[in-house]
Structure formats: structure tokens, C-alpha cells
Amino acid sequence: MSVSSASDLRYSRAPWHHQTTPASPCHGSRPMHIDPSQQPAKLSGGWSCQHTFADHTSWVRSVAISANGRFVASGSGDKTVRVWSLQTGQVLQVLRHESWVRAIAFSPDSDSLASVGNDNRVRLWQPQTGRLQAVMDGHTDWVRAVTFSPDGRYLFTAGQDNSIRMWQVADGQSLRRFNGHNHWIRTLAISPDSGTLISGSQDHSVRFYRLNGKGQDMVLEGHTAEVLSVAASPNGWLVASSSADCTVRFWKLNSGRQITEFKAHPAPVNCVSFSPDGKLLATASNDKTVRLWHIDSGKLIGVLQDDGGWVWSVAFAPDSRTLASGNWQGAVKIWSR
């Protein structure tokens, strides 16, 4: 897909048009060019696994790193959230749910940690002490996604009741409900200026909800399977979405226009995450890898092999040189370069 506006030129150098990747079970997408001489073992890009945290007894569905760079949190099918020291790997807190934990998120000031899961509830914790700050009820089915507003005042959650809820963090009050999707909502993100809430759903669509009344709500179509992850770029220009159709798509945040798509993995892409400096996109997949893509050039610069099965989640640290991933076997891996 061509890029026509001047503001897109930063991303137009990416070689999306090449089609040299072998066919896979994911069809109908345009794969990104990968140099066949670069085998995955040689494509680390200087990244390596520094630590493996293996205290969970079931899969790790979600990982997050605090904005102050001190903590890693992981949510698991063993009904716990664990908070670790990023520096030492020590388990600092074990926070318990009544059922599987599907998603977690740190507040921007690193003082709160939100967790959601199959008990239909939203929990807010103090990660340093493990104190339960609030329990928010309102969802009528499993909750699969959670994110804070950039100023930390609001929390957004979504799940299998096909709705998004907006909560006030200070008192746990439910402020607003967003509808539109006709199937489960799998993922949420919010733009850096707090102006747009972004959701991805089992109904194959991405939606933009304009929160400040500026611009129109949008439904973005193109994925051919459920949308598993969305992320907004740090500069507020782009939204990345990933899907069980094995593709990643880039959309303009202001217009909703699709800039490009590429086949990122030969299996479903469970998570996308921009580095805080905006230079990299990390993708995590059922093919047991985390892949690192250079935004300006569009090149695949790293393939991080995970021997723990499907990789569900990936998150960058504030330094953009460290990331965490969570896998099917219940391990959290810390990678750095």
C-alpha cells in the first residue's frame, strides 16, 4: 500500500512490498521482506535473555514494566499477579485473584497496578506493599483488557460482555460505558494525548473512540481474524494492531487510514508493543518468538527464541533496551541489549 502524505514519509521507506517469506498457515497478507541468509539464531540484533522468572504454575498471559523501571508484573492462569524486581528478579508481591488473570497494567506514576480476569472484577493494587486498593464491579463476563489514561486519573477495561468501561481511579466509580463491538474485546490502548481510546475485538475490527469530542469515532476493518493487540506510538501518529491472521497493520491515529500491513509471524500475533523511544515495535506470537522491527526502515532486526511455547505478551522498559515477555509454560523472560 502506498503512502501519499508528507507526514507518512518517515514510515514509507519500509520494504513492505517484498514477498520472499515462504507460505504459511496464515494466508491473504503481504509478508515483510526477510533476508533468507539471516537465520533466526543469527538475528538476535544484539538482544539476549538475561533472566527467566519461573515461579508461576500456569501460563503468563500479560506482562508489564513500571514507568520508573523498577518493577515487572505478570498475570497468570494460576490466579496470581506477581510483582518482581526488574534488577534482581526477586518476587516482591504475590497478588491473588479468584480466577485466571487475563491482563495487567501499571499506572503512569508506577504507584498502582490494575489486574483483570475471569472473575469479572477489576482490582487495583499498591505494587510496593501488595495492598488491595479497590475492587470494581460492573462487567458481566470475563475481563480481558485494561489500560490507564496517561494522566493516571482513569482506568479503562473491556472483555467478553462486549463493552468498555471507564472508571475513576480515585474512588472506583464507573463513569462511562462504550459500546459498538459485537464480540469479545481483546485489547485496549489509549493515545498519548488521552484523546482517543483504541480497542480490538474478536469481531475482527479496531475501533477509535474520541474521548474529548474532537473528531469522529471510527471502525477500522481489514483484519481477517480476531484482533489480539493494539498499541499507540509514543509520538501519537500511529496505531499498530495485530491479529490471529498473522499480520500487523499500521493505521493513522488522526484519520484511521491504514498505512500498511505485513505478515509479522507464521502464527497468530498475540501482542504488539512500541518502544518508549518510538524506534522499535516488538511482536509476540504463537511461533515461540518475540520479533523486533525497526520502525523507520521496516526491517526485522531481531528474533528472540523462547523455549517456553507460545509467547502471549511483551512489554518494553523505559530505557527501550530492555523488554519482558510471558509464555505458555508460565515463565517471564527479561531480554536486553
GIHUGI-V906077 format. One record per residue. RES is the residue in one letter. PHI is phi in degrees with one decimal (999 if undefined). BURIAL is I if it has 9 or more other C-alpha atoms within 8 Angstrom, else O. D_FIRST is the distance of its C-alpha to the first C-alpha in Angstrom with 1 decimal. Layout:
res | phi | burial | d_first
RES | PHI | BURIAL | D_FIRST
RES | PHI | BURIAL | D_FIRST
//
This chain:
res | phi | burial | d_first
M | 999 | O | 0.0
S | -77.9 | O | 3.8
V | -118.4 | O | 6.7
S | -105.5 | O | 9.6
S | -86.6 | O | 12.6
A | -62.1 | O | 15.1
S | -68.5 | O | 15.5
D | -91.4 | I | 12.0
L | -61.7 | I | 13.0
R | -60.1 | O | 14.8
Y | -105.0 | I | 11.7
S | -80.0 | I | 9.6
R | -79.6 | I | 12.0
A | -65.5 | I | 11.0
P | -83.1 | I | 10.7
W | -66.5 | I | 8.1
H | -77.6 | I | 7.9
H | -70.2 | I | 11.6
Q | -138.4 | O | 13.3
T | -108.7 | O | 16.9
T | -76.5 | O | 17.9
P | -61.0 | O | 20.5
A | -63.8 | O | 20.2
S | -144.7 | O | 21.4
P | -62.3 | O | 22.6
C | -92.4 | I | 19.3
H | -112.4 | O | 17.3
G | 81.5 | O | 14.2
S | -126.1 | I | 11.6
R | -98.0 | I | 9.7
P | -71.2 | I | 12.3
M | -72.2 | I | 12.4
H | -66.8 | I | 14.5
I | -126.6 | I | 18.1
D | -64.4 | O | 20.9
P | -64.1 | O | 23.3
S | -76.9 | O | 26.2
Q | -97.0 | O | 25.7
Q | -75.3 | O | 27.3
P | -51.4 | I | 27.2
A | -63.3 | O | 30.8
K | -96.3 | O | 29.9
L | -103.8 | I | 26.8
S | -74.1 | I | 28.6
G | 63.6 | O | 27.4
G | 86.3 | O | 30.9
W | -88.8 | I | 30.9
S | -149.9 | I | 33.8
C | -79.0 | I | 35.4
Q | -96.1 | O | 38.3
H | -145.7 | O | 39.7
T | -127.1 | I | 39.7
F | -100.6 | O | 41.2
A | -124.1 | O | 42.5
D | -83.0 | O | 44.7
H | -68.8 | I | 42.8
T | -108.1 | O | 44.1
S | -149.9 | I | 41.0
W | -54.6 | I | 37.2
V | -105.4 | I | 35.6
R | -87.1 | I | 32.9
S | -144.7 | I | 32.2
V | -129.8 | I | 32.8
A | -150.6 | I | 32.9
I | -120.6 | I | 34.2
S | -67.7 | I | 36.2
A | -66.3 | I | 35.1
N | -85.4 | O | 38.4
G | 75.6 | I | 37.5
R | -92.1 | I | 40.7
F | -122.5 | I | 39.9
V | -117.5 | I | 37.7
A | -122.0 | I | 37.9
S | -140.7 | I | 37.1
G | -114.0 | I | 37.3
S | -136.4 | I | 38.5
G | -70.5 | I | 39.7
D | -85.0 | I | 43.1
K | 73.2 | I | 43.3
T | -127.8 | I | 43.3
V | -110.2 | I | 41.4
R | -114.3 | I | 42.4
V | -111.4 | I | 42.3
W | -118.3 | I | 42.5
S | -78.5 | I | 43.2
L | -63.5 | I | 40.2
Q | -76.4 | O | 42.6
T | -106.6 | O | 45.3
G | 80.5 | I | 43.7
Q | -70.6 | O | 46.7
V | -74.8 | I | 46.4
L | -95.5 | I | 47.3
Q | -145.6 | I | 47.0
V | -121.7 | I | 46.7
L | -108.4 | O | 45.8
R | -106.8 | O | 46.5
H | -105.5 | I | 44.8
E | -90.8 | O | 46.3
S | -156.1 | I | 43.4
W | -54.4 | I | 40.1
V | -97.9 | I | 38.2
R | -99.3 | I | 34.5
A | -155.8 | I | 33.2
I | -140.3 | I | 34.6
A | -158.7 | I | 33.8
F | -84.9 | I | 35.8
S | -72.2 | I | 36.5
P | -59.1 | I | 35.4
D | -90.4 | O | 39.0
S | 69.1 | I | 39.4
D | -91.7 | I | 42.5
S | -134.7 | I | 41.3
L | -133.6 | I | 39.4
A | -100.8 | I | 38.2
S | -140.8 | I | 38.1
V | -140.2 | I | 37.3
G | -174.4 | I | 37.8
N | -81.0 | I | 39.4
D | -92.4 | I | 42.5
N | 70.0 | I | 40.5
R | -114.4 | I | 41.6
V | -113.0 | I | 40.2
R | -116.0 | I | 42.2
L | -123.1 | I | 42.4
W | -119.9 | I | 44.1
Q | -98.6 | I | 45.5
P | -66.7 | I | 44.1
Q | -70.7 | O | 46.9
T | -109.6 | O | 49.7
G | 82.2 | I | 48.2
R | -69.8 | O | 49.6
L | -79.1 | I | 48.1
Q | -87.1 | O | 47.4
A | -163.0 | O | 46.3
V | -126.2 | I | 45.5
M | -113.7 | I | 43.4
D | -111.2 | O | 43.7
G | 166.7 | O | 41.8
H | -68.8 | I | 39.2
T | -109.0 | O | 40.5
D | -154.9 | I | 38.5
W | -53.4 | I | 37.0
V | -103.3 | I | 35.2
R | -113.7 | I | 32.0
A | -145.4 | I | 30.4
V | -153.1 | I | 31.9
T | -155.5 | I | 30.9
F | -91.7 | I | 32.9
S | -69.6 | I | 32.1
P | -58.3 | I | 31.8
D | -89.1 | O | 35.4
G | 77.4 | I | 36.7
R | -82.2 | I | 38.5
Y | -129.5 | I | 36.5
L | -126.1 | I | 35.3
F | -119.5 | I | 32.7
T | -135.2 | I | 33.1
A | -156.9 | I | 31.6
G | -176.2 | I | 32.2
Q | -85.4 | I | 33.3
D | -91.2 | I | 35.0
N | 65.4 | I | 31.5
S | -127.3 | I | 32.3
I | -113.7 | I | 31.7
R | -119.1 | I | 34.8
M | -110.6 | I | 35.3
W | -118.3 | I | 38.5
Q | -88.7 | I | 40.6
V | -65.1 | I | 41.3
A | -58.9 | O | 44.7
D | -128.8 | O | 46.3
G | 74.6 | I | 44.0
Q | -74.4 | O | 43.9
S | -78.8 | I | 41.1
L | -101.3 | O | 39.7
R | -160.3 | O | 36.9
R | -125.1 | O | 35.2
F | -110.6 | O | 31.6
N | -118.0 | O | 30.8
G | 142.6 | O | 27.9
H | -69.5 | I | 26.8
N | -108.5 | O | 28.5
H | -151.0 | I | 28.6
W | -52.4 | I | 29.3
I | -98.7 | I | 27.5
R | -98.9 | I | 26.7
T | -158.2 | I | 25.5
L | -138.1 | I | 25.8
A | -153.0 | I | 24.8
I | -136.7 | I | 25.6
S | -68.8 | I | 24.2
P | -59.3 | I | 26.3
D | -91.0 | O | 27.8
S | 67.8 | I | 28.8
G | -84.1 | I | 27.2
T | -135.4 | I | 24.7
L | -94.3 | I | 25.5
I | -120.1 | I | 22.6
S | -134.1 | I | 23.3
G | -132.4 | I | 21.9
S | -136.7 | I | 23.7
Q | -62.5 | I | 24.9
D | -81.5 | I | 23.7
H | 79.5 | I | 20.0
S | -109.7 | I | 19.2
V | -111.1 | I | 18.8
R | -124.5 | I | 20.9
F | -109.6 | I | 21.5
Y | -111.9 | I | 25.2
R | -81.5 | I | 26.2
L | -85.5 | I | 29.5
N | -104.2 | O | 30.9
G | 83.2 | O | 30.5
K | -99.1 | O | 27.9
G | 88.4 | O | 24.7
Q | -102.2 | O | 24.0
D | -62.7 | O | 23.7
M | -136.6 | O | 20.4
V | -115.3 | O | 19.4
L | -106.8 | I | 15.8
E | -117.6 | O | 15.1
G | 163.5 | O | 12.7
H | -63.9 | I | 14.9
T | -107.3 | O | 17.1
A | -151.4 | I | 20.0
E | -58.6 | I | 21.9
V | -87.7 | I | 20.3
L | -100.3 | I | 22.6
S | -157.2 | I | 21.7
V | -135.6 | I | 20.2
A | -152.3 | I | 20.7
A | -102.3 | I | 20.4
S | -69.6 | I | 20.0
P | -59.6 | I | 23.3
N | -85.6 | O | 22.2
G | 76.9 | I | 21.2
W | -89.1 | I | 17.7
L | -120.1 | I | 15.6
V | -122.3 | I | 16.2
A | -104.2 | I | 15.5
S | -131.6 | I | 16.3
S | -130.7 | I | 17.3
S | -149.1 | I | 18.6
A | -68.1 | I | 20.9
D | -82.2 | I | 18.0
C | 76.0 | I | 17.6
T | -107.3 | I | 14.2
V | -116.3 | I | 13.5
R | -124.1 | I | 11.1
F | -107.7 | I | 10.9
W | -125.8 | I | 11.8
K | -75.0 | I | 13.4
L | -67.3 | I | 17.1
N | -76.4 | O | 18.2
S | -108.9 | O | 16.0
G | 77.8 | I | 14.6
R | -73.9 | O | 11.1
Q | -74.9 | I | 8.6
I | -84.8 | I | 6.7
T | -163.7 | I | 5.6
E | -138.8 | I | 7.9
F | -153.0 | I | 10.2
K | -80.6 | I | 13.5
A | -87.5 | I | 16.0
H | -146.1 | I | 19.3
P | -86.3 | I | 20.9
A | -149.9 | I | 22.4
P | -51.5 | I | 22.0
V | -101.2 | I | 20.8
N | -81.5 | I | 23.7
C | -154.9 | I | 23.0
V | -127.3 | I | 20.8
S | -149.8 | I | 22.5
F | -81.5 | I | 21.7
S | -70.5 | I | 24.4
P | -58.3 | I | 26.5
D | -82.9 | O | 25.8
G | 77.2 | I | 22.0
K | -89.9 | I | 21.4
L | -127.8 | I | 20.8
L | -121.8 | I | 19.4
A | -101.5 | I | 21.8
T | -127.8 | I | 21.0
A | -123.1 | I | 24.0
S | -146.0 | I | 24.2
N | -68.7 | I | 26.6
D | -82.1 | I | 26.2
K | 71.5 | I | 28.8
T | -133.6 | I | 26.6
V | -107.4 | I | 25.3
R | -115.4 | I | 22.3
L | -117.7 | I | 21.6
W | -120.2 | I | 18.3
H | -86.2 | I | 18.4
I | -63.5 | I | 16.1
D | -63.6 | I | 16.1
S | -93.3 | I | 15.5
G | 76.9 | I | 13.6
K | -85.9 | I | 16.6
L | -77.0 | I | 18.7
I | -113.0 | I | 22.0
G | -160.4 | I | 24.3
V | -125.5 | I | 25.2
L | -101.4 | I | 28.3
Q | -81.9 | I | 30.2
D | -117.2 | I | 32.2
D | -83.0 | O | 35.1
G | -99.3 | I | 35.6
G | 89.7 | I | 33.2
W | -50.7 | I | 30.2
V | -102.1 | I | 29.0
W | -89.4 | I | 28.7
S | -148.9 | I | 28.2
V | -148.1 | I | 27.5
A | -148.8 | I | 28.3
F | -87.4 | I | 28.7
A | -84.1 | I | 31.9
P | -59.4 | I | 32.2
D | -78.4 | I | 32.4
S | 63.0 | I | 28.9
R | -115.8 | O | 30.7
T | -135.5 | I | 32.0
L | -144.3 | I | 30.5
A | -117.9 | I | 32.0
S | -136.6 | I | 31.0
G | -124.2 | I | 32.8
N | -127.0 | I | 33.2
W | -63.3 | I | 34.7
Q | -82.9 | I | 38.0
G | 93.6 | I | 38.6
A | -99.1 | I | 38.1
V | -108.3 | I | 36.5
K | -111.1 | I | 35.4
I | -109.8 | I | 35.2
W | -113.4 | I | 33.0
S | -153.5 | I | 33.2
R | -135.2 | O | 32.6
//
